Amino acid sequence: MTNIQKGLIRDQAILDTITFCKVMDTNQIAELFFRFPSGLRKCQARMKILVDKRLVKKTRLSLDTATIYYRKKLPDHVPHALGVTWCYVWMKRQYGENLLTFELEQLKEFGDILQADALCSVKISITGEIRWFCIEFETGLNRNRFDKVEKYVSLYNREGIPGSPLLKRLNNPQRFPKIIVVTDSVRRAQQIKEFIANANTKVKFEVHLLSAIKEERSDNLCRL
């Protein structure tokens, strides 16, 4: 396969990923498709070509933020959508091909209790087990009380038994999905940790700072 052919395949993968995520910025695209020393510069040059060909659209939220790309129209809440995209990039970097599924905005399977930002499954290489995760992104600009903890507890109480509709939908995994919460605010992270501690539940939660997952590491101060 020639370099031109490889480039065309990568271009299509980039376009498909932007379509799936609805919006991505230059840093996110570089993290997935240009992971080498000069990757960011190469990414910027390649994205300019795709924009010039009108295969993708671009804009910026402000002068000090990265360029963002989309195919049809921007999501209603761009900062939140970009946060969820970072969660996808993070999971993809961690698990690679073992990230089996990543579905956005789950509603039907959770009934009338909640809507997860994303639902994903990964294969654990050592054991072959398929594990499920619910992904939630919280921006520090959100002043509402974080009620997802109690909603997930309610979901567990209703669907956490073997043979429930939710677990059947997930092919009867060995355990209930773990809930991963990512936030761009240290204060919000501490608040969410307190909600989790007070819930005293068997549901497993992890809380991560967005800055930490961008650096591909866990922040032990914000993880449960």
Residue pairs with C-beta under 8 A, 6 or more apart in sequence:
7 46
10 33
11 46
11 50
11 55
13 33
14 29
14 33
14 46
14 47
14 50
15 50
15 55
15 56
15 71
17 24
17 29
17 32
18 24
18 29
18 56
18 69
18 70
18 71
19 71
20 104
21 81
21 84
21 85
21 88
21 104
22 70
22 74
22 75
22 81
22 85
22 104
23 68
23 69
23 70
23 74
23 75
23 78
23 81
23 82
23 85
24 68
24 69
24 70
24 82
24 85
25 65
25 66
25 67
25 68
25 69
25 82
25 85
26 40
26 43
26 44
26 47
26 66
26 67
26 68
26 69
27 40
27 66
27 214
28 82
28 85
28 86
28 89
29 43
29 47
29 69
30 39
30 40
30 42
30 43
31 89
31 93
32 89
32 92
32 93
33 43
34 40
34 42
34 43
34 46
36 42
44 67
47 56
47 58
47 67
47 69
50 56
50 69
51 57
51 58
51 69
56 69
56 70
56 71
57 69
57 70
57 71
58 67
58 68
58 69
58 70
59 67
59 68
59 70
59 74
60 66
60 67
60 68
61 68
61 78
61 79
68 74
68 78
68 82
75 81
79 139
79 141
80 137
80 139
83 137
83 139
83 182
83 184
83 210
84 104
84 117
84 118
84 135
84 137
86 137
86 182
86 210
86 213
86 214
87 117
87 118
87 135
87 137
87 180
87 182
87 213
88 102
88 118
90 182
90 213
90 214
90 216
91 99
91 102
91 120
91 122
91 133
91 135
92 99
92 102
93 216
94 216
95 122
95 123
98 122
98 123
98 124
98 125
99 120
99 121
99 122
100 120
100 121
100 122
100 123
100 130
101 119
101 120
101 121
102 118
102 119
102 120
103 118
103 119
103 120
104 117
104 118
105 115
105 116
105 117
105 118
106 115
106 116
106 118
106 119
106 134
107 115
109 119
109 165
109 166
109 169
110 116
110 155
110 166
111 155
111 158
113 151
113 154
113 155
113 158
114 148
114 151
114 152
114 155
116 134
116 135
116 136
117 135
117 136
117 137
118 134
118 135
119 132
119 133
119 134
119 135
119 177
120 132
120 133
120 135
121 130
121 131
121 132
121 133
121 170
122 130
122 131
122 133
123 129
123 130
124 130
124 131
129 173
129 174
130 171
130 173
131 173
131 175
131 177
131 178
132 170
132 173
132 176
132 177
132 178
133 177
133 178
133 179
133 180
134 152
134 177
134 178
134 179
134 180
135 180
135 182
136 148
136 179
136 180
136 181
136 182
137 181
137 182
137 183
137 210
138 146
138 181
138 182
138 183
138 184
138 185
138 188
138 192
139 183
139 184
139 185
139 188
140 183
140 184
140 185
140 187
140 188
142 188
146 188
146 191
146 192
146 195
148 179
148 181
149 192
149 195
149 196
149 199
149 201
149 205
150 195
150 199
152 179
152 203
152 205
153 199
153 201
153 203
155 166
156 176
156 201
156 202
156 203
158 164
159 165
159 166
159 167
159 176
160 167
160 176
160 202
160 203
161 167
162 172
163 172
167 173
167 176
170 177
175 204
176 202
176 203
176 204
178 204
178 205
178 206
179 203
179 204
179 205
179 206
180 205
180 206
180 208
181 192
181 205
181 206
181 207
181 208
182 207
182 208
182 209
182 210
182 213
183 189
183 192
183 207
183 208
183 209
183 210
184 209
184 210
184 211
186 209
186 222
189 207
189 208
189 209
189 222
190 222
192 207
193 207
193 222
193 224
196 205
196 207
196 224
197 224
205 224
206 218
206 223
206 224
207 222
207 223
207 224
208 218
208 219
208 222
208 223
209 219
209 222
211 219
212 218
212 219
212 222
